[in-house]
């Protein structure tokens, strides 16, 4: 009897394989969303420097932060030798030899030493659906067609632990001020409000400014519990616990408020907010993180781990320098993600010398997602009343700017109500007669 690996319930279908093969071509599209890889051990055995380089780059991706990836050369032969006297990891990633016969014989020998539950992913060069089906029949979890990019590897590993037919995990949008006092929190709250109102998405705002957060004030909410309860008690964090912490502040919009008290300090570890974000991703399609303007281990970790980063800057030199430093850091640290985007806020303040939006764009290498004017009366009234800008003045041009930002970060088309039935006019006339 030919040895085979344990059949994997999450083995990819042919359709999923085709979709994942297109990730590389479509990774610039906003809708491509690869969830983080869970805390698993992965051992890769390569035969070519190109595949080894792609896997090594994948190991540096933010979505692989929890996984333990080890890489060595030697292909299937090295994999078989490695596990003759050692237990196998959660995932074995092997590069296929040149021929079909060598691949099958190598997998048969490897299967004799694999522990139950170990998943095997093969990277090969033959684009053959019959080969793919035979590999799946033998218990291989997935087959990737070379050449592969780092995001292809991450998507394959993430897909191994995605529950079939489960709701897709939510996206995180981190909004961060290039400098204190530039209105990043105000923009975060209004963008979240626009996402929930105009794009029919359940949205959660997580106020991460634990000592000075303003989300509760901006939405006229004073919940007894919120972000701090989840961050300071990670062992208690589950769906039921987080649901009790959320307060409803608008239709399809919920809030995790900050305590905004100075009774204690919050010296958080880099991964302090991860358990909370794991639960929120499973509960809502959009999570807006209101990240305070501090620079420490956990705030850096929050920015690097977000699916999308939006920087808010005012049009002066310090903001330009800080925004450029942030964008450069995020581009270097997140090579497989879209570059961070930015918004120019408080533009047109009387008697203040400003850097033009065009000069900002030239220095940063991209156009701002929006340019928001300085409107002291409007924004001050909204803040003092605990309202969003759309609730104070629905026709103001800033409202359209928030809607445009929401459209850009969600990639969705606005929900303008249900389509009218083609026979509705006929029914209406019949009722009148």
N, C-alpha and C positions, 0 to 999 in steps of 0.2 A: 504494500500500500504506500502511495506517495505521501510523504509528510506534508502537512500544510499548517499555516498559522491559524490561530483562532479566528473564526469569522467575526468581523467587526460590525456591530450594529450601525456604526456611523460611516460605513464604507460609502464612498461617493458614488452617485449614479452617473451615467454617461452625460446627462444634461449638466450636472454639477461640475463635472470635469471640464466640459466645454466652457461653462461660465467662468471657472477659475482660470482657464487658459487665457481668457480675455482680460483678466485683471490688469496685466501689464499694459495693454493697449488703452484700457479705460481708467487707469488709476488717476488721471487728471479730472475725471468726472466727479462731481460732488457726491453722487449717490453711492459710490463705492465705499463700503464701510467694513473693515476687517476687525472683528472683535479681538480683544487681548487673548493671548494664549495662557491657559491656567498654569498653576504651579506643578509642572511635570518635568521629568528628566528626558532629554533628547540626546542621542548619540548618532553622529553622522559619519559615514565612511565614504570617502570620495576617491575618484580615480583621476580626475582632471583638475588643474588649477582654477579653471573658470567656474566650475560648480562649487569648488571649495571656497572661492572668493564670494560667491553669491550667498552661500550658507553662513559664512562668517559675518557678512554684512547684515544678514537677517537676524543674527544673534544680537546685534547692536540696536535693532529696532525697538521703539518704545513698547510695542505690544508683546515683546518677548522678555520684558523685565522680570517676570516671575519664573520663567522657564530656565532650566539649567541645561545649557547646550554645550556639548563637547564635540570636537571635530578632529578627525584623523584621516590620513590617506590610506589607500589599500583596498577600497571597495569591498565586495562581498567576501573575498578571501580573508581580509583583515577582520571583518565582522564575525565570521565563523570562528576564527582563532581567539578573538577577544572573549567570547562567551562560552568557550569549552568548559571553563572552570569558574565562571562568574555569572551572576544573575543579570538578566537583561533589563534595560531601562523601560520607561513607559513607551517611548517611541524610538525606533531604529530607522534612520534615514540613509538609504544606500544609493549610490550611483550605479546604474546598470552597466555591465560589460557590453562589448560591441554586438554580440550575437544573442538571438533568442534562446538558443540551446544553453549557452553559458549562463544566462540569467536564470533560467528555470532550474538548472542543476545547482547553481549557487544558492538559490532560495530554498531548495529542498534540504541542503546541508545546514543552512542557517536555522530552518524551522525545527530541526532536531534539538537545538540548544535554547530555543526561545521559551521564556516563562509564559504561562497563561495570561492573557490580557495585554501582552505587548503588541503594539501596533507597528506595522512596517509600511514605510512610504518609499517608493522607488522613483528615482529620476532617470529617465532614459531618453533615447533619441529617436525611437521608432514611433511614428504617429499612426498607430494601428488600433482600431477599436476592438478587433478580435484579440489582440494581445492584452489590451486593457481588461476585457471580460475574463480572460483566462487567469490573469493576476488576481482579480477580485474573487474568482471562484476558489483560488488557492488560499484565500484569506488575507491577501495584501490589502491594506486600507486605502491606499491611493497611489496613483501613477501620474507623475508630472513629466511633461515633454520639454526637453532641453532645446534651446537655451532658456534658463530661468533667471528671473530677477529676484532680489531679496523679498519683495512683497508677495511674489508667488509662493515662496517657501512659508512665509508667515501665514498666508491665507490657507495653505494646505494644513499646517499644524493646527491653526485655529478651528478649521472645519472638522477635524477629527473629534473635537469635543463640543460641537454644536448639536444640540438635541434636534432631531428631525421634526419638522412642522412647528417648531417653537417660534414665538414672536422674535423678530430681530432685536438685538440689543440697542438701547438708545444711544444717541450721540451726545458728547459733552462739548459745550462751547465755553471756553474760558475767556472772560473779559477782564483786561488788566490795564491800568493806567500807566502811561510812560512816566508820569510824575504825579505826586499827590495833588488832589484838588482839581483834576482835569475833568471830572464828571463821569468817570468810568462806571460807578455804581448806578448813576441815573440812566446811563445808556443801557447797562445790563438789564435793568428792570423794565425799561420801555421796550427793548427788543424782545424780551421774554413775553411781555404783554402782547406785542404784535404777532409773535409766533402762535400763541394760543388763540388769539382772536381771529386772525385772518387766514391761518393755514391749518386749522382744524387738528392741532397736535396737542396732546397732553404734555404739558411743560412743567418743569420744576425749577425754581430758583433756589440755589443753595448759597446763602450768605456766609462766606468764609472769613469775613472780618469779625472775629468773635468779640473783641472788646469794643469796637466802634461801628459795627454794621448798621446800615440805614434802611435795609429792605423792609423791616417791620414798620418803620415810620412812613416810608414811601407808599406802602399799601394799607396804611392805617390798621395794622395788625399788632397785637401784643400777646402772642402765644406763650404759654408758660414753659414750653419745651421747644427745642429746635436743634440747630447744627451741633452745638457744643455737646448735647446729650449723646449724640451718635459718635462724635469724634473722640470723646473722653471715655466711652464705654464700648469699645469695639467688639468685645465678647458678647454683647447683648444685641448687636445689630443683625436684624433679619427683616423680612418684608413686613411682618406684623408690627414690629417695633418702630420702623421708619414710618409706617402708615399713621401711627399715633402721633408722630412728631410733625407731620405735614399739616399745614393750615391752608384752607381754601381761600384764595384772595380774588379769584375771578373764574369765569367759566373756562375749564380746561387748564387752569393755572393754579399751581400749589406752591407753597413757600416753606422753606426751612430757614427760619429766622435765626439771627445771632442774638446771644443774650445781651450784648452791649452793656456789660457791667465790668467794673474794674476790681472786683473782689479777688480775682486770681489772675495769674499770668498763663499764657498758653504756649508752652515750649513743646511744640509738636514734633514727632518723628517724621521723616520724609513720607512714610507710607500711612500716616495717621488717617487720612481721609479715604484710603482705598476701600475698606469694607463698606463704607457708606455709598461710595460711587458704584460699587458692584451691585448693590441692591437697587439703587436709583436707575441704573442702566436697564435692569430687568423690569422696572415699573413704569417708565415713561420714555417715549421716543426722543425727547429733547430735554437735556439738563443744562441749564445756564449757571455757570460758576462765577459768582461775583468775588474775584480774587483781590484782596487788598494790596495796596502798593507797599509791600514789604519784600525783602529779598533774603530768603533763608531756605533751608533744605526742603521744607514742605511746600512752600509757594512755587519754588522752581520745579519740584516734582509734579505739582498740579498742572503747571503750564506745559511741561514736556509730555505729560500723559494725556492731555486733552485731544479730542479729535479735531478741534478747530480752535484757533487762538485769534482773538480780536484785540488789538492794542488801541487804546484811546489816547490821543495826544492833542495838546494845545499848540498853536502855531508859533512857538518860540524856539530858541536855540537849544535850551536844555532838553526840551521834549524831543527835538529832532535827534540829538545825540543819543538819548535813552532809547527812543524808538528804533533807531538803526542798530544799536547794540543788541536789543531784544530780538529783532528780526534776524540779524546775523547769527545769534546764538541758536535760535530755534531752527534756522535753516541747516546749520551744521549738525545739531543734535537730532534732528528729525528728517533725515535725507529722503525717506519714503513717504513723507506727508506733503500736503500743499503748504506753501509758505504762509506765514502769519499775515493777516490782513490788518489794516488800520483805519481808524476814523479820525478826522480832524474835528475837534470840538471847540466851542467858545470862540469861533472866528468872528472878527469884526468888533472886538471890544474897543470902545471909544478911547482915542489918544494912546493906545498901546501899539508900538511898532511890532509888526508881525512878519513872519516868513510866509511867502505866498504858497498856496497849495501846489502850484506847478514846481516850485523849487523844492518843496517837501518830496514830491513824487520823483523828481530827478535824483535827489540824494538817496532815497530809499529804494529806487528801482521799480516802483509800482505806484499806480494811482490810488488815492484813498477810496475806501468803499463808500464813504459819505462825507460831506462837509456840512457841519451843523453850525448855525449862527449863534452868537451870544445873545440870548433872550432872557435877560434877568427877570423881568416881570412875569413872563409865562412860566419859566422853570421854577422860580421862587414860589409862585402861587401854587403850582402842582405839589411841590415839596411840603409846603405848610399845610395843605389840605389833605395830604396822604392820597394823592391821585396821580394817575399817569397823564402825560401830555394829551393823549387822545381823549381823555375824559374832561379835560379843561377846555381844549379848543381842537375839536376833531378836524377842522379844516386847515390847521396850520401846516406849513410846509415841512416842519420837523417830523410830523406824524408820517408823512409819506417817506421821509428818510429812514425812519425806524422800520417801516414796512419793507423798504428796499433792502435794508440790512438783513431783516428776517428772511426775505426771499433768497438772498444770496447764501446765507448760512444753512438754510434748510434744503434749498434746491427744489422747493415745492411751488406749485401754482396755487394762487389764492382760492379759497372755497367761497364762492359767491352765491351759495344757496343751491338747492337741488334744481336740476334741469326740469324745465316745464314739459309736461307731456304734450306730444303732438296732437292728441285728440282732446286735450283740455278745452280749447275754444268751442269745439263741437258739443261737448257735454254741457258747457255753460249755456250755449244757445238753446239746447233741448230743455234745460231746466227753466229757462225764461218763458218758453212757449207753453 
